[in-house]
Amino acid sequence: MEGVKIVTIGGGSSYTPELIEGFIKRYQSLPVREIWLVDIEEGREKLETVGNLAKRMVKKSGLPIAIHLTLDRREALAGADFVTTQIRVGQLKARGLDEQIPLKHGLLGQETNGAGGMFKAFRTIPVILEITKDMKELCPEAWLINFSNPAGMVTEACLRYGQIKKVIGLCNVPIHMEMDIAKLLEVPKEDVWVRFGGLNHLVYALQIFLKGKDVTGQVLELSTDPEKGMAMTMKNIMPVSYEREFIRALGVLPCPYHSYYYRKDEQLKEELVQLKEGAVRALKVQEIEKELFALYQNEDLDIKPPQLEQRGGAYYSDAACSLIESIYTDKRDIQTVDTRNNGTIAGIPDDSAIECSCIITGEGPVPLNIGHLPVAVNGLVQEIKSFERMTVEAAVTGDRDKALLALSINPLTTSDKVAKAVIEELMEAHKDYLPQFNR
């Protein structure tokens, strides 16, 4: 049969309607034949709710796309062309623990950074590696497009320990940054092109162009404006306006997540207030999801509701659709993805995942060479990469010593003693999802 088979693991996610919308609007260039939405027993109700909305959206489009819902991953994977992963092992309850437990010890709690990010990686990586094992058997030529967080570490685990080679990680941060830069310049997004380089949630805008003209310096100045610059953030991160002299000396534009490192004390103070008020991000997301799924249950709804943009991961799914379209059509456009370094950034192991601007071909991403990162940012990137590599090794081997080493070298951690206390408490809290550490 002609047409493309897509499998989405974590199909009951609130993001799925955006994915369906993306495939519908690209149908002429990306003729999707069938979409399989896969989830686990605990997610059955959400899968059915989202799946029925997806069917209504397809029916409204009039396109011959078949939507299948299943709890059987292997049934879905057979013969797939593209597999997307958007899973949350332990669901939002686990995210809440990731945020709250580190804060009790005076460390930032965040789902992709520090101790929270490490434990999300510990829960997620073994599951994703099992998916690659199934893909090797059932759809060996398929591409795995991962946007399960922490996307950089999950992608690195797949590159180093996975059973397949066609793996790409995806993040919505570069898209948000390009949109924010266009707003700063008061121009259409299509007029702006940004050359990105770094790591997932630690990526920098190295050069910024407006209709081919380098406007990096102008954007750096605008980004420190007390009013305009504060808009350059995301739903899940406290906005900051950096000191103009600091950004001018840095010479590149940091992403919103850099505030966890460059404004560590302020971020920690804000999160401690949230903890005290019972308003950590995981709890806010639960409320947003309740509202979204109430909307999704409306049998008259047959579009992606605008409220979905209130979720911190808005535009993830649309980015995934663009990436799949470009691979399928050998489009050779430039997109920012997480991929194998292979010498792109000097000083980072070739088999590690980096996030950078790439030409997207039918054979996958071809990174635009970066070479040496500016000295001003290279140290932080190298430090986080060491943390990521140790975290991945601990996740795969179940080595608690490596887990302690990983968290101790993370710049958000105050000491190995504190790291050990946090790890012990999180290990106990998540023990049902960490079999590799409980052998």
Buried (B, 14 or more C-beta within 10 A) or exposed (E): EEBBBBBBBBBBBBBBBBBBBBBBEBBEEBBBBBBBBBBBEEBEEBBBBBBBBBBBBBEEBEBEBEBBBBBEBEEBBEEBBBBBBBBBBBBBEBBBBBBBBBBEBEBBBBBBBBBBBBBBBBBBBBBBBEBBEBBBEBBEEBBBBBBBBBBBBBBBBBBBBBBBBBBBBBBBBBBBBBBBBBBBBEBEBEEBBBBBBBBBBBBBBBBBBBEEEEBBEBBBBBBBBEEBBEEBBBBBBBEBBBEBEEBEEBBBBBBBBBBBBBBBEEBBEBBBEBBEEEEBBBBBBBEBBEBBBEBBEEEEBBEBBEEBEBBBBBBBBBBBBBBBBBBBBEBEEBBBBBBBBBEBBEEBBEEBBBBBBBBBBEEBBBBBEBEEBEEEBBEBBBBBBBBBBBBBBBBBBBBBEBBBBBBBBBBBBEEEEBBBBBBEBBBEBBEEBBEBBEE
